[in-house]
Amino acid sequence: METKIIQITSGRGPAECCWVVAQVLKLFITALKEKEFIYAILEKEPGPENRTIRSVTIQIGGESLNLFLESWEGTIKWIGKSKSRVSHKRKNWFVGIYEIEMNQPNQIDDKDIMYQAIKSSGPGGQHANKVSSAIRAIHIPSNSQVLVMDSRSQYQNKKIARKRLQDKVAQMQLQGLENCYKRHWENHLKLERGNPVRVFKGSDFKNQKKKKNYKSKRHQLKADLRKQIE
């Protein structure tokens, strides 16, 4: 079963866009139920007005998720007059639906760690290189590694190596989480207003199907043909 995390966001849009997010969320959940996908709302940031949502993050699971998301992921456009600002002339409002790529956390498990005993190059005079007391610990899933030669005891170096490796992997996880939040915030800023994947219209939020303009295509074909003749 595939699992994905999706964000519906108003970007930095006004209250009208937050209202659109709330409407899109209802339709999106209805579509998930129709396809019998499993879903859970992970985070919901309320908008500035009642019944509005600034952004919402949803985890969904099921088969053929990519095919389903093709018709949803991208910019959503709503054509309608503002309910909160009656005299406002703007009629086009945009929100976005994006996938958030989450880094899978690397759990430290002893079976995932490979230890290598090597000869120490530290102090110890003529006895330093006779015993393989230094330890290199490698976390196989993340390919992170540390080298410890603090002690002349291989056992002590192994304990220290495990602790340092655990700290290093934890730092990598933290960095991955920070990158995820960064992408999460960038989704708020990168709404593209051209070529929306779905268009809705009116206060009842009806889906507006794109009309195929055969006339304009015919004119374009004629123009291309004239260029070839010339």
C-alpha positions in Angstrom: 0.0 0.0 0.0 1.3 3.4 -0.9 1.4 6.2 1.6 1.6 9.9 0.8 1.3 13.2 2.7 -0.6 15.9 1.0 -1.0 19.6 1.8 -3.8 21.9 0.8 -2.7 25.5 1.3 -3.9 29.0 0.7 -0.3 30.3 0.4 -0.3 33.8 1.5 -3.7 34.4 0.1 -6.5 36.4 1.9 -9.5 35.0 3.8 -11.2 34.2 0.5 -8.5 31.7 -0.3 -8.8 30.2 3.1 -12.5 29.6 2.5 -11.6 27.9 -0.8 -9.2 25.6 1.1 -12.1 24.5 3.4 -14.3 23.8 0.3 -11.5 21.9 -1.5 -10.9 19.8 1.6 -14.5 18.7 1.7 -14.4 17.6 -1.9 -11.0 16.0 -1.6 -12.1 13.9 1.4 -15.3 12.9 -0.5 -13.1 11.7 -3.4 -10.9 9.8 -1.0 -13.9 8.0 0.5 -15.2 7.1 -3.0 -11.9 5.5 -3.9 -11.8 3.8 -0.4 -8.5 5.4 0.5 -7.4 5.5 4.1 -6.8 9.1 5.3 -5.9 11.0 8.5 -5.7 14.8 9.0 -2.3 15.4 10.5 -2.4 19.2 10.9 -5.0 21.9 10.3 -4.2 25.6 10.6 -7.3 27.7 10.9 -7.9 30.7 8.7 -8.6 34.3 9.8 -12.4 33.8 9.7 -14.9 31.2 10.8 -15.0 28.1 8.7 -11.8 28.9 6.9 -8.6 27.0 6.8 -5.1 28.4 6.1 -3.6 25.0 5.3 -4.3 21.3 6.1 -1.9 18.4 5.9 -3.4 14.9 5.2 -1.8 11.5 5.2 -3.5 9.1 2.7 -2.9 5.4 1.9 -4.1 3.1 -0.8 -3.3 1.6 -4.2 -2.7 3.7 -7.3 -2.4 7.0 -5.3 -0.3 8.6 -8.1 -3.0 8.1 -10.6 -5.6 9.6 -8.3 -3.4 12.6 -7.4 -2.7 13.5 -11.0 -6.1 15.3 -11.2 -5.7 17.1 -7.9 -2.1 18.0 -7.4 -1.3 21.6 -8.5 -3.2 24.9 -8.5 -6.9 25.0 -7.8 -8.9 28.0 -9.0 -12.2 29.4 -7.7 -14.2 31.9 -9.6 -16.6 33.9 -7.4 -17.3 37.0 -5.5 -15.9 37.5 -2.0 -18.4 36.9 0.7 -16.6 38.9 3.3 -15.8 41.9 1.0 -18.8 42.5 -1.1 -17.4 45.5 -3.0 -14.2 43.7 -3.8 -13.7 43.4 -7.6 -11.5 40.4 -7.6 -13.2 37.1 -8.8 -10.3 34.7 -9.2 -8.8 33.0 -6.1 -6.1 30.3 -6.0 -5.0 27.6 -3.6 -2.6 24.7 -4.0 -2.4 21.0 -3.4 1.1 19.6 -3.0 2.8 16.4 -1.9 5.2 16.7 1.1 8.1 14.3 0.8 8.8 13.0 4.2 12.2 11.6 5.0 11.9 8.2 6.7 13.6 8.3 10.1 16.6 6.0 10.6 16.1 4.1 13.8 19.2 3.0 15.6 19.2 -0.8 16.0 22.2 -2.9 16.9 21.6 -5.1 13.9 21.9 -2.1 11.7 25.4 -1.2 13.1 28.6 -2.8 11.7 31.7 -2.5 13.9 35.2 -2.7 12.5 38.2 -3.1 14.8 41.3 -1.3 13.5 44.7 -0.6 14.8 44.9 2.6 16.7 47.1 5.4 15.5 47.0 7.3 18.8 49.4 7.5 21.7 50.9 4.3 23.2 54.4 4.1 21.9 55.5 0.8 20.5 52.4 -1.0 21.8 49.9 1.3 19.9 49.6 -0.6 16.7 49.9 -4.2 18.1 46.2 -4.3 19.3 43.2 -3.4 17.2 41.6 -1.3 19.9 40.1 1.5 17.7 36.5 1.0 16.5 34.8 2.2 13.4 31.0 2.0 13.7 28.8 2.2 10.6 25.1 2.7 10.5 24.2 0.7 7.4 20.8 2.3 6.5 22.2 5.9 6.5 25.8 5.0 5.7 26.9 7.3 8.7 30.0 6.3 10.5 32.3 7.3 13.3 35.8 6.4 14.3 36.7 6.1 18.0 40.1 5.6 19.5 39.7 7.4 22.8 40.6 4.4 24.9 43.0 1.5 24.8 40.1 -0.7 25.5 38.2 -2.0 22.5 35.1 -2.5 24.6 35.1 1.1 25.8 35.6 2.4 22.3 32.7 0.3 21.0 30.4 1.8 23.7 31.6 5.4 22.8 31.2 4.7 19.1 27.6 3.5 19.5 26.7 6.7 21.4 28.4 9.0 18.9 26.8 7.2 16.0 23.4 7.5 17.6 23.9 11.2 18.1 25.0 11.6 14.5 22.0 9.8 13.1 19.7 11.8 15.4 21.3 15.0 14.0 20.6 13.8 10.4 17.0 13.1 11.3 16.7 16.6 12.8 18.1 18.1 9.7 15.8 16.1 7.5 12.8 17.3 9.6 14.0 20.9 9.2 14.2 20.4 5.5 10.7 19.0 5.4 9.3 22.0 7.3 11.2 24.3 4.9 9.5 22.6 1.9 6.3 22.8 3.8 6.6 26.6 4.2 7.7 27.0 0.5 4.4 25.4 -0.5 2.7 28.5 1.1 4.7 30.8 -1.2 4.9 29.1 -4.5 1.3 29.1 -5.7 1.2 29.2 -9.5 -1.8 30.9 -10.9 -1.6 29.7 -14.4 -3.0 26.4 -15.8 -5.0 25.2 -12.8 -5.7 21.5 -12.5 -9.3 22.1 -11.3 -11.6 25.1 -11.6 -14.6 25.7 -9.4 -17.2 28.5 -9.7 -19.9 30.2 -7.6 -20.9 30.0 -4.0 -22.0 26.4 -4.4 -18.5 25.5 -5.5 -19.4 23.7 -8.7 -16.7 22.0 -10.7 -16.2 23.9 -14.0 -15.0 21.7 -16.8 -12.5 23.2 -19.2 -14.1 23.8 -22.6 -12.2 22.7 -25.6 -11.7 25.6 -27.9 -11.6 23.9 -31.3 -12.0 27.2 -33.1 -8.7 28.6 -31.7 -7.0 25.3 -32.4 -8.2 25.5 -36.0 -6.9 29.0 -36.4 -3.5 27.9 -35.0 -3.3 25.0 -37.4 -4.0 27.4 -40.3 -1.4 29.8 -39.2 1.2 27.0 -38.9 0.3 25.8 -42.4 0.7 29.3 -43.9 4.2 29.5 -42.3 5.2 26.2 -43.8 4.0 27.3 -47.3 5.8 30.6 -47.0 
